[in-house]
């Protein structure tokens, strides 16, 4: 446990940020999963719509500092390849 007031405050702040980051990461993972399910079922229109949503979620996570930009770029690239293979 924290020994000083500043360390206790830092622990509280870190916990808040951790929960916030976790919620954003969870949202991104859900979007990617929904996209992959649409690709697996062979629905082109649905998959392309889900791709836009997932790419947007990744970009928002990068802008908020939750994910690294190269990680988001590689995930978007992977999704784009799957979408292109479907069409």
Beta strands, then each sheet from edge to edge (+ up, - down):
end
